Amino acid sequence: MKKYLLTVGILASSLLGLNTAEASEIEKDKIAVDPLIEDLKTKHPDWTVTLVTSDEAAKIKEELKNSQNSPVLRGPAPPLTSVYIDKVVSQVGTSNQVTEDIGMQQTSHAVSGTVTVAVMEVGYGSENQWLDDERITYQNRDYKLNEAAIDFNNDKIIDAFYHTVTFNSDLKISSGTSALYKFRSTSQNSPWNTIERTINIPHL
């Protein structure tokens, strides 16, 4: 009987840990050298830009959230102050690649092939992303997500996060139509403060 209970206990523990382990493995496979994040390092050599996993980013945010009552150790988590879509990169044709700085534009250039969207999130927020009605997550194998933590002034406190998402636009956007990419972040220490940015992505 004791042996039976032990076997059941081990099996239950294994099942409970399966989703977390699976998510971690999926994310590990998707984390790779990211050209846009490397480009960010080159353009801003005075910034400390570090590629992180979603777990690492969550720990950074939680650490500063918990230290708000202990400002001697570290400052409070920076509030969410800005979110903007930085770039849209597309593999137009078989070999050409087009990188577009978005700024205040509402529509990107017409895309095809592999597409990457980059978003800058200044401050600490809980973010969600969509392409039309489809939620973009690490578990969704149609998307590759990367994230970098940024320290603007080298004071050892992360000031911003840079997100990139890569997908095959030929599979996700029908030819001659468009899809709406949306990034929404809610401030960690001011939950009433939500910033949303969208861009329309047409397909050739």
C-alpha positions, 0 to 999 in steps of 0.5 A, a space after each residue: 500500500 505504501 509503495 502504491 501511494 509513493 508511486 501515485 505521489 511521484 506520478 502526480 508530481 511529474 504531471 504537475 511539473 509537466 506544463 512548466 517544464 514543457 514551457 521552459 523547454 519550448 522557450 529555451 529552443 526559441 531563445 537565440 541571437 536576435 539581430 534586432 537586439 544585437 542592432 540595439 546594442 550597436 546603436 546604443 553602446 552606453 546601454 546595457 542590453 541583456 537577452 533574457 527569458 520570460 522567467 528572468 524578466 518576471 524575476 527582475 520585475 518581482 524583485 523590484 516590486 518587492 523592494 519598494 518598501 526597502 528603497 535602501 536596497 534598490 529603488 522602486 520598480 520604474 512605472 510604465 511610461 512609454 510603449 512604442 512599436 520600434 521596427 517591422 522587418 520583412 523578408 520581401 522576396 527570396 533574399 531581400 530584407 526590408 527594415 522599417 522604423 515605425 515611429 507614429 505610423 499605423 501601417 507597415 510596409 507590405 510584407 512577405 516571408 519571415 516578419 519580425 516586430 520589435 517593441 520598446 516597453 519603458 518601465 515595468 508592465 505586464 504585457 500581452 501580444 496578439 496578431 488579429 485575434 490570435 494570442 502570441 505566446 511562447 507555447 505557440 510554436 508559430 511564433 518566436 519571442 525574444 526579450 531583452 532587459 535594458 539598463 539605460 544609465 548603468 545603475 544596475 536597475 533595469 529601465 526597459 524591456 525590448 520585445 521581438 516576435 518573429 513569424 511566417 507572414 505567408 502562413 499568418 496573413 493571406 495574400 492581399 489582406 492585412 493583420 493587426 498586430 497589438 501590444 498591450 502593457 499594464 503598469 506593474 505598480 499602477 494597474 490603472 495605467 495601460 498602454 496599447 500600441 497597434 500596427 496594421 501589417 499588409 501582406 503582398 
